[in-house]
């Protein structure tokens, strides 16, 4: 028997015990927004972030009892989100384009300047390959050390460091070519 949930999923409640289903619902209700923010920072697109989280949670629901037995359910789900993001074949066909230049430069404390700097960072991040972007998000947003990033991505620590160095070098190069808004 299927019924809708608060998360929008339709699920077969007969395939799992009520306790496991309630545990999954509690996890999604309690940590769903944090997972969505994580996916958004990773992908830079709210709709893609929702798709990533929904896809991963739909897969996790089937074996939630095994995942919770590992005692690190959220870490496992975040890893699945990163891997889903890195392997996802569907991409947007059109990229974002700047339509107009800002006529006057604002001061560094101006709220408009902060919005412009954040927008510029998003544009720089979307220009990176997925693996490099994932490394930067895990390093700077999640504040993970290189060894944990390497374990999460299934690669060596030296690969993590080289991906981060290449990503930062590319961002610096693009900033030099485009110019920086304000102190940026």
JOMO-V479745 format. One record per residue. N is the residue number from 0. RES is the residue in three letters. PHI is phi in degrees with one decimal (NA if undefined). PSI is psi in radians with two decimals (none if undefined). D_CENTER is the distance of its C-alpha to the mean C-alpha in whole Angstrom. Layout:
BEGIN
((N:RES:PHI:PSI:D_CENTER) (N:RES:PHI:PSI:D_CENTER))
END
This chain:
BEGIN
((0:UNK:NA:2.28:33) (1:UNK:-103.3:2.53:30) (2:UNK:-146.1:2.60:29) (3:UNK:-74.0:2.66:26) (4:UNK:-118.4:3.05:24) (5:UNK:-62.8:-0.47:22) (6:UNK:-82.6:-0.13:19) (7:UNK:94.1:-0.07:20) (8:UNK:-81.6:2.56:21) (9:UNK:-101.8:2.31:24) (10:UNK:-137.1:2.78:25) (11:UNK:-89.9:1.85:28) (12:UNK:-77.8:-0.18:29) (13:UNK:-81.9:-0.26:32) (14:UNK:-86.7:-0.26:30) (15:UNK:-131.1:2.74:29) (16:UNK:-71.4:2.75:31) (17:UNK:-62.3:-0.63:31) (18:UNK:-64.9:-0.73:29) (19:UNK:-67.3:-0.74:26) (20:UNK:-63.1:-0.74:25) (21:UNK:-65.6:-0.66:26) (22:UNK:-62.9:-0.70:24) (23:UNK:-65.2:-0.82:21) (24:UNK:-60.2:-0.73:21) (25:UNK:-63.0:-0.73:22) (26:UNK:-62.9:-0.84:18) (27:UNK:-63.5:-0.73:16) (28:UNK:-66.7:-0.71:18) (29:UNK:-80.0:-0.65:18) (30:UNK:-114.7:-0.03:14) (31:UNK:-58.9:-0.74:13) (32:UNK:-66.1:-0.70:12) (33:UNK:-64.4:-0.71:10) (34:UNK:-65.3:-0.67:8) (35:UNK:-66.3:-0.73:8) (36:UNK:-62.1:-0.74:7) (37:UNK:-59.6:-0.82:4) (38:UNK:-65.5:-0.61:3) (39:UNK:-67.0:-0.77:5) (40:UNK:-63.4:-0.64:4) (41:UNK:-68.2:-0.79:2) (42:UNK:-95.6:-0.48:5) (43:UNK:76.1:0.18:7) (44:UNK:-138.9:2.13:9) (45:UNK:-62.3:-0.72:10) (46:UNK:-69.2:-0.73:12) (47:UNK:-64.9:-0.66:9) (48:UNK:-61.4:-0.77:7) (49:UNK:-61.4:-0.75:10) (50:UNK:-62.3:-0.76:11) (51:UNK:-60.4:-0.87:9) (52:UNK:-64.0:-0.75:9) (53:UNK:-63.5:-0.76:13) (54:UNK:-61.0:-0.81:13) (55:UNK:-66.9:-0.79:12) (56:UNK:-65.5:-0.61:14) (57:UNK:-63.3:-0.68:17) (58:UNK:-70.1:-0.68:17) (59:UNK:-69.0:-0.55:17) (60:UNK:-57.5:-0.68:20) (61:UNK:-62.6:-0.51:23) (62:UNK:-128.6:0.61:23) (63:UNK:-60.5:-0.63:21) (64:UNK:-61.8:-0.65:25) (65:UNK:-71.7:-0.65:24) (66:UNK:-67.7:-0.76:21) (67:UNK:-69.5:-0.41:22) (68:UNK:-67.1:-0.35:25) (69:UNK:-79.3:-0.20:23) (70:UNK:67.9:0.14:22) (71:UNK:-136.2:0.96:19) (72:UNK:-61.4:-0.79:17) (73:UNK:-65.8:-0.71:14) (74:UNK:-61.3:-0.71:13) (75:UNK:-63.7:-0.76:14) (76:UNK:-66.7:-0.72:12) (77:UNK:-62.0:-0.72:9) (78:UNK:-60.6:-0.75:10) (79:UNK:-63.7:-0.64:11) (80:UNK:-65.5:-0.77:7) (81:UNK:-61.7:-0.81:7) (82:UNK:-65.0:-0.67:10) (83:UNK:-64.1:-0.74:10) (84:UNK:-62.5:-0.77:8) (85:UNK:-68.4:-0.52:10) (86:UNK:-99.3:-0.10:13) (87:UNK:-64.6:2.22:13) (88:UNK:-86.2:-0.46:16) (89:UNK:-78.5:2.17:15) (90:UNK:-129.3:2.77:15) (91:UNK:-70.0:2.43:16) (92:UNK:-79.4:-0.46:19) (93:UNK:-113.1:2.37:20) (94:UNK:-92.7:2.96:18) (95:UNK:-79.7:2.60:18) (96:UNK:-131.8:2.52:22) (97:UNK:-79.3:2.22:23) (98:UNK:-94.7:-0.47:26) (99:UNK:-150.4:2.67:28) (100:UNK:-87.3:2.65:29) (101:UNK:-79.0:2.14:29) (102:UNK:-68.1:-0.74:33) (103:UNK:-116.0:2.40:33) (104:UNK:-84.2:2.32:31) (105:UNK:-89.1:2.88:30) (106:UNK:-73.4:2.82:30) (107:UNK:-64.6:-0.43:28) (108:UNK:-91.5:-0.06:28) (109:UNK:-69.9:2.33:28) (110:UNK:-56.9:-0.59:25) (111:UNK:-63.5:-0.64:25) (112:UNK:-65.0:-0.71:24) (113:UNK:-64.3:-0.70:21) (114:UNK:-64.5:-0.76:20) (115:UNK:-63.4:-0.75:21) (116:UNK:-63.3:-0.73:19) (117:UNK:-64.7:-0.73:16) (118:UNK:-63.5:-0.72:16) (119:UNK:-63.4:-0.69:18) (120:UNK:-63.2:-0.75:15) (121:UNK:-60.7:-0.74:12) (122:UNK:-63.8:-0.70:15) (123:UNK:-65.4:-0.74:15) (124:UNK:-65.2:-0.66:12) (125:UNK:-70.1:-0.32:12) (126:UNK:-83.2:-0.09:15) (127:UNK:-88.7:2.65:14) (128:UNK:-61.6:2.69:14) (129:UNK:-57.7:-0.73:11) (130:UNK:-64.9:-0.73:12) (131:UNK:-66.4:-0.70:12) (132:UNK:-63.9:-0.74:9) (133:UNK:-60.5:-0.73:8) (134:UNK:-61.3:-0.80:11) (135:UNK:-65.2:-0.71:10) (136:UNK:-63.9:-0.79:7) (137:UNK:-66.8:-0.59:9) (138:UNK:-77.3:-0.84:12) (139:UNK:-97.3:-0.54:12) (140:UNK:-86.9:-0.80:9) (141:UNK:-89.3:-0.20:10) (142:UNK:57.1:0.77:13) (143:UNK:-93.5:2.53:14) (144:UNK:-74.5:2.87:17) (145:UNK:-57.9:-0.67:17) (146:UNK:-66.1:-0.63:19) (147:UNK:-72.7:-0.64:16) (148:UNK:-63.5:-0.76:14) (149:UNK:-61.1:-0.75:16) (150:UNK:-65.0:-0.70:17) (151:UNK:-65.1:-0.70:13) (152:UNK:-90.6:-0.17:13) (153:UNK:72.6:0.71:17) (154:UNK:-140.4:-3.13:18) (155:UNK:-84.7:2.79:21) (156:UNK:-61.8:-0.62:20) (157:UNK:-65.3:-0.59:22) (158:UNK:-65.6:-0.72:20) (159:UNK:-60.6:-0.83:17) (160:UNK:-63.8:-0.72:19) (161:UNK:-69.4:-0.66:20) (162:UNK:-63.8:-0.73:17) (163:UNK:-65.6:-0.77:16) (164:UNK:-62.8:-0.75:20) (165:UNK:-64.9:-0.71:19) (166:UNK:-64.3:-0.80:16) (167:UNK:-66.2:-0.67:18) (168:UNK:-64.3:-0.73:21) (169:UNK:-64.4:-0.73:20) (170:UNK:-64.5:-0.71:18) (171:UNK:-62.9:-0.73:22) (172:UNK:-63.5:-0.79:24) (173:UNK:-64.9:-0.65:22) (174:UNK:-63.7:-0.68:23) (175:UNK:-66.0:-0.64:26) (176:UNK:-73.9:-0.70:27) (177:UNK:-89.4:-0.36:26) (178:UNK:85.8:2.76:27) (179:UNK:-111.5:2.40:25) (180:UNK:-78.0:2.10:25) (181:UNK:65.8:-2.42:27) (182:UNK:-83.3:-0.33:27) (183:UNK:24.8:none:23))
END
